[in-house]
């Protein structure tokens, strides 16, 4: 099938400039972009023509850090920082069945798509349930849950039609080193058995921050090498036990994780020395502005991290700590937080943050050859954003207006692989209505059985 998009304000997020074409067109064949140009589009016999009538056409967002299974647990732990919020939200989810996880993850995946995120790095909930933190360490380790609890979260993303990289914890509190690595391989095998156009890869949920094992970093590096996967670690996120957190940086460094492209998720409570060493070592970063504000975690020193040369992507994080999976809101919160911290408007420009949330995330995740920008050869994952519904006023600087003035009401269509995936905030997936019904039935039932979380 050929799709021809015409009369578009193209935001390509490609090249050295701002990646913008005022009067543009784009051709899609078999789900991939095959041509982009300015002016009137060429005639293509038999093509389906999508006339966007002056709307923005931009790449789908790439969330570099997500927890989609939390979609049925929004609004919990509102008076808590990270660990108290985890007690509330993960305390509820710890009692969920594999099918509860499936429907909550499907609900979250479809919500991501309907709100403009077409690719996500997603952490499945570990098979060992969350335990409260005491003095910077988990208070214990529960029993290992069945692997279906993990695999059904993966299936949900696939069934939603979301492109994804699936990350899982090594759950290293149970088993020998070989048992831990073999168990992790079951997840990798499952991801690699799925449609590779959707399942873009597998990864480790780095957990040296919480692991009871002194060799946790070495074990994660062994898994990275054995399976050829990424590792994104929740690291230096919260204000609690900051010095203890910082001391664990050396574990990743000494294990050789930096040179393998370790991704630091959050990376807020840093020092100039840690930033310099991480960047020089080859590490990357994922920034979650809305989550960092919601949980009172702080503001990452984005100017210093950029100056050090560390690649940065942006993630929407948990739907239960961002609460609304709105990528424009997430970008603006980041811009405003950095500017408020630095006093310098140039420290966070809209076009720079847009790139982090699209192509920058794709680069951090190693999938920039397929997603993150509108370029020939990449998947045709794109958004149609109407600047007149509601009206943004004159577009003095279109790319900056796109970042600063867009609301979800302006998002009229979402395409994945050239196929319509959502329109006016409503998913086209045949499972969408059932996902809503299941989440509204299942999660209150879990709470009723095990106790309503705070």
C-alpha positions in Angstrom: 0.0 0.0 0.0 1.2 3.5 -0.8 0.2 6.5 1.3 0.9 10.1 0.2 0.7 12.8 2.9 0.3 16.2 1.4 0.0 19.9 2.4 1.9 19.2 5.6 4.0 21.3 7.9 6.7 18.6 8.2 8.7 18.5 11.4 11.3 15.8 10.4 13.7 16.2 13.4 16.4 15.3 10.9 19.6 17.0 9.7 21.6 19.8 11.2 18.9 22.5 11.1 15.5 22.5 12.9 14.2 19.8 10.6 11.3 21.7 9.3 9.5 21.9 5.9 6.8 24.5 5.7 5.0 23.1 2.7 5.9 19.4 2.6 4.8 16.0 1.5 5.8 12.4 2.4 5.4 9.1 0.7 4.9 5.8 2.5 5.2 2.4 1.0 4.6 -0.9 2.9 4.9 0.9 6.2 8.2 2.8 5.5 8.9 6.3 4.4 10.2 6.2 0.8 10.3 9.9 -0.1 10.0 13.4 1.5 9.9 16.7 -0.3 8.9 20.3 -0.3 6.1 21.9 -2.4 3.5 20.1 -4.4 3.7 16.3 -4.1 4.2 14.2 -7.2 1.2 12.2 -8.5 1.3 8.6 -7.5 -1.3 6.5 -9.3 -3.3 4.3 -6.9 -1.9 6.0 -3.7 -4.1 6.8 -0.8 -3.9 10.6 -0.3 -3.9 12.1 3.2 -4.4 15.8 2.9 -3.6 17.3 6.3 -4.4 20.8 5.1 -1.6 22.7 6.8 -1.4 20.5 10.0 1.9 19.5 11.5 3.2 16.1 10.6 5.9 15.0 13.1 7.5 11.8 14.2 5.9 9.7 16.9 7.5 10.2 20.3 9.9 7.6 21.6 9.7 7.2 25.4 13.1 6.1 26.6 11.8 5.0 30.1 8.3 3.6 30.7 6.4 1.3 33.1 3.2 0.6 31.2 1.9 -2.0 33.6 1.1 0.8 36.0 -1.7 2.2 33.9 -4.4 0.9 36.3 -2.7 2.4 39.4 -2.7 6.2 38.6 -3.3 8.7 41.4 -1.7 6.7 44.2 0.9 7.8 46.6 0.4 11.4 45.9 1.8 12.6 49.3 5.0 10.5 49.0 8.4 10.5 47.4 9.7 7.6 45.3 9.8 4.8 47.9 6.5 5.7 49.6 4.9 5.9 46.2 6.3 2.5 45.3 4.9 1.1 48.5 1.4 2.3 47.5 1.4 1.6 43.8 3.6 -1.5 43.6 2.0 -2.7 46.9 -1.3 -2.9 44.9 0.2 -4.5 41.8 2.1 -7.1 43.8 -1.3 -8.9 44.3 -2.2 -8.7 40.6 -2.5 -11.9 38.5 -0.7 -12.3 35.1 -4.0 -11.4 33.4 -4.4 -8.3 35.5 -0.9 -7.3 34.4 -1.8 -8.0 30.7 -4.8 -5.8 30.7 -3.2 -3.0 32.7 -0.2 -3.1 30.3 -2.4 -3.2 27.3 -4.4 -0.2 28.6 -1.2 1.7 29.1 0.2 0.8 25.7 -2.9 1.9 23.9 -2.9 5.1 25.9 0.7 5.8 24.9 -0.2 5.4 21.2 -3.4 7.5 21.4 -1.4 10.3 23.0 1.4 10.2 20.4 4.1 7.8 21.7 4.7 5.1 19.1 7.9 3.5 20.6 8.7 2.8 24.2 11.5 1.3 26.3 9.3 -0.4 28.8 10.2 -2.1 32.1 8.1 -5.1 33.1 7.3 -5.4 36.8 9.9 -7.7 38.3 8.9 -11.3 39.1 10.0 -10.7 42.7 7.5 -8.3 44.2 8.5 -4.9 45.6 9.5 -4.7 49.3 9.7 -1.5 51.3 13.1 0.3 51.5 14.8 0.6 54.9 18.1 2.6 55.2 18.7 2.5 51.4 18.1 -1.3 51.0 15.0 -3.4 50.4 13.7 -4.9 53.5 13.4 -8.4 52.1 12.7 -10.5 49.0 9.4 -12.3 48.3 8.8 -15.4 46.3 9.5 -15.5 42.6 6.3 -15.1 40.7 5.5 -17.3 37.6 7.1 -16.2 34.4 3.6 -15.6 32.9 3.4 -12.5 35.1 6.3 -11.1 33.0 5.5 -12.5 29.6 1.9 -11.3 29.6 3.2 -7.7 30.0 5.3 -8.2 26.9 2.3 -9.7 25.0 0.2 -6.7 25.8 2.6 -4.3 24.2 2.8 -6.5 21.1 -1.0 -6.8 20.9 -1.4 -3.0 21.2 0.8 -2.5 18.1 3.3 -0.5 20.0 7.0 -0.7 19.0 8.9 -1.5 22.1 12.1 -2.6 23.8 11.3 -4.8 26.8 13.4 -4.5 29.9 13.3 -6.9 32.9 15.0 -7.1 36.2 17.4 -10.0 36.7 15.6 -10.7 40.0 18.9 -11.6 41.4 17.8 -12.0 45.0 16.8 -15.6 44.1 19.1 -18.2 42.6 22.7 -18.7 41.6 24.4 -16.6 39.0 23.7 -19.1 36.3 20.1 -19.6 37.4 19.6 -15.8 37.3 21.1 -15.5 33.8 19.2 -18.5 32.4 16.0 -17.2 33.8 16.6 -13.8 32.2 17.2 -15.5 28.9 13.6 -16.8 28.9 12.4 -13.2 28.6 14.9 -12.4 25.9 13.8 -15.5 23.9 10.1 -14.5 24.2 10.8 -11.0 22.9 12.8 -12.3 20.0 10.0 -14.7 19.1 7.6 -11.9 18.4 7.2 -9.7 15.3 10.6 -7.9 15.0 8.9 -4.8 13.5 7.2 -4.3 16.9 9.6 -6.1 19.3 12.7 -4.0 18.7 14.8 -5.6 21.4 15.2 -6.8 25.0 17.1 -5.1 27.8 18.0 -5.3 31.5 16.3 -3.2 34.2 19.4 -2.2 36.0 18.9 -2.7 39.7 22.3 -2.3 41.5 20.5 0.5 43.4 18.4 -2.1 45.3 20.1 -5.4 44.8 21.4 -7.3 47.9 24.2 -8.9 45.9 27.7 -7.3 46.0 28.3 -8.6 42.4 25.0 -7.2 41.0 26.8 -5.0 38.5 29.1 -7.8 37.3 26.0 -10.0 36.8 24.2 -7.4 34.8 27.3 -6.9 32.6 27.5 -10.7 32.1 23.8 -10.6 30.9 24.5 -7.7 28.6 27.3 -9.6 27.0 25.7 -13.0 26.9 22.5 -11.8 25.3 23.6 -8.7 23.5 21.1 -6.5 25.2 20.9 -2.9 26.6 20.8 -2.1 30.3 18.9 0.9 31.7 19.4 1.4 35.4 17.3 3.5 37.8 20.0 5.5 39.3 20.5 8.6 41.5 16.8 9.3 41.3 15.6 10.0 44.8 16.8 12.4 47.5 16.9 9.6 50.1 20.3 8.0 51.0 22.1 10.1 48.4 25.6 9.3 49.5 24.9 5.6 49.5 23.4 5.9 46.0 26.5 7.7 44.7 28.8 5.2 46.2 27.3 2.5 43.9 28.4 4.3 40.7 31.8 2.7 41.2 30.2 -0.7 40.9 28.9 -0.1 37.4 32.2 1.6 36.4 34.4 -1.1 37.7 32.2 -3.8 36.2 32.7 -2.3 32.7 29.1 -1.3 32.2 29.8 2.2 31.0 31.8 1.1 28.0 28.8 -1.1 27.0 26.6 2.0 26.8 24.8 1.7 30.1 21.8 4.0 30.2 21.2 5.9 33.5 17.5 6.5 34.1 16.8 9.7 36.0 20.5 10.6 37.0 19.4 13.5 39.2 21.5 13.3 42.4 24.8 13.5 40.5 28.1 15.2 41.1 30.3 16.9 38.5 32.7 14.0 38.9 30.1 11.3 38.3 28.8 13.2 35.2 32.2 13.6 33.7 33.2 10.0 34.3 29.9 8.6 33.1 30.1 10.6 29.9 33.7 9.8 29.2 33.0 6.1 29.8 30.3 6.0 27.1 27.2 6.0 29.2 23.8 7.5 28.2 20.9 9.0 30.0 17.1 9.0 30.1 15.3 12.0 31.6 11.8 11.9 33.1 10.8 15.5 33.9 7.1 15.0 34.8 7.9 12.0 37.0 10.8 13.7 38.7 8.5 16.6 39.6 5.5 14.4 40.7 7.8 12.4 43.1 9.7 15.5 44.3 12.9 13.8 43.1 14.6 16.9 41.8 15.8 18.3 38.5 18.6 16.7 36.5 21.5 18.9 35.6 20.7 18.7 31.9 23.0 21.6 30.8 26.0 19.9 32.5 25.2 16.5 31.2 24.8 17.8 27.7 28.0 19.8 28.0 29.8 16.6 29.0 28.6 15.0 25.7 26.3 12.4 27.2 23.4 11.5 24.8 20.0 12.2 26.4 16.6 10.7 25.7 13.3 11.5 27.4 10.8 9.1 28.9 7.2 9.4 30.2 8.0 6.9 33.1 5.2 5.3 35.0 1.7 6.2 34.0 1.1 6.1 37.7 3.7 8.9 38.4 3.2 10.9 35.3 -0.5 10.2 35.5 -1.3 11.6 32.0 0.9 10.2 29.3 1.2 13.5 27.5 4.6 13.9 25.8 4.1 17.7 25.2 3.4 18.2 28.9 6.4 16.1 29.7 8.7 18.2 27.5 7.4 21.5 28.8 7.8 20.4 32.4 11.4 19.6 31.6 12.0 23.0 29.9 10.5 24.9 32.7 12.2 23.0 35.5 15.7 23.4 33.9 15.1 27.1 33.2 13.9 27.7 36.7 17.0 26.0 38.1 19.5 27.8 35.8 17.9 31.2 35.3 18.9 30.9 31.7 16.2 30.5 29.0 18.8 29.1 26.6 19.5 26.2 28.9 16.5 24.3 27.6 15.3 25.3 24.1 12.1 23.7 22.7 13.8 22.3 19.6 16.5 20.7 21.6 14.0 19.0 24.0 11.9 17.9 21.1 14.9 16.1 19.6 15.6 14.4 23.0 12.0 13.1 23.1 12.2 11.7 19.6 15.4 11.0 17.7 17.5 11.5 20.9 15.6 8.8 22.7 16.0 6.5 19.6 19.7 7.1 19.6 20.1 6.4 23.3 18.2 3.1 22.7 20.1 2.1 19.6 17.0 2.2 17.3 17.6 5.5 15.4 17.9 3.6 12.2 14.2 2.7 12.4 12.4 5.3 14.5 12.6 8.8 16.0 12.5 11.0 12.9 10.9 11.3 9.5 13.5 10.1 7.1 13.6 7.8 4.1 13.9 4.2 5.1 12.4 4.6 8.6 9.1 3.3 9.8 6.3 5.7 9.0 5.4 6.4 12.6 4.0 9.9 12.6 1.5 12.3 14.2 -0.9 14.8 12.7 -1.3 17.8 14.9 -3.7 20.6 13.9 -2.5 24.0 15.1 -6.0 25.4 14.5 -8.0 23.0 16.7 -7.7 24.6 19.2 -6.0 27.5 17.5 -2.4 28.3 18.5 -2.4 31.7 16.9 0.3 32.8 14.5 3.1 30.3 14.2 6.0 32.7 14.8 8.4 29.8 15.0 6.6 26.6 14.0 8.8 24.0 15.7 8.9 26.0 19.0 5.1 26.6 18.7 4.7 22.8 18.2 6.5 22.1 21.5 5.2 25.0 23.6 1.6 25.3 22.4 0.4 21.8 21.5 -2.1 20.0 23.7 -3.6 16.6 23.3 -6.6 18.3 21.8 -4.5 19.3 18.8 -3.4 15.7 18.1 -5.9 14.4 15.5 -4.2 11.3 14.2 -1.5 8.8 15.1 0.0 6.5 12.4 2.3 3.5 13.0 3.8 2.0 9.9 1.6 4.1 7.8 -1.6 2.7 9.4 -4.0 4.7 11.4 -3.6 3.7 15.1 -5.6 6.4 16.8 -7.9 9.3 15.9 -8.9 12.2 18.1 -7.6 10.4 21.1 -9.4 7.1 20.4 -7.5 3.9 19.6 -8.4 2.0 16.5 -7.2 -1.3 18.1 -10.1 -3.8 18.4 -9.1 -4.6 22.0 -9.2 -0.9 23.2 -12.8 -0.9 24.6 -12.3 -4.2 26.3 -9.0 -3.0 27.8 -10.9 -0.1 29.5 -13.5 -2.5 30.8 -11.0 -5.0 32.1 -8.9 -2.4 33.9 -11.9 -0.8 35.6 -13.1 -4.3 36.7 -9.8 -5.9 37.7 -7.9 -3.3 39.6 -10.7 -2.4 42.0 -11.2 -6.1 42.6 -7.5 -6.5 43.5 -7.8 -3.5 45.9 -11.1 -4.9 47.4 -9.4 -8.2 48.2 -6.1 -7.0 49.4 -6.8 -3.5 50.8 -7.2 -0.1 49.2 -3.7 1.5 48.8 -3.0 5.1 50.0 
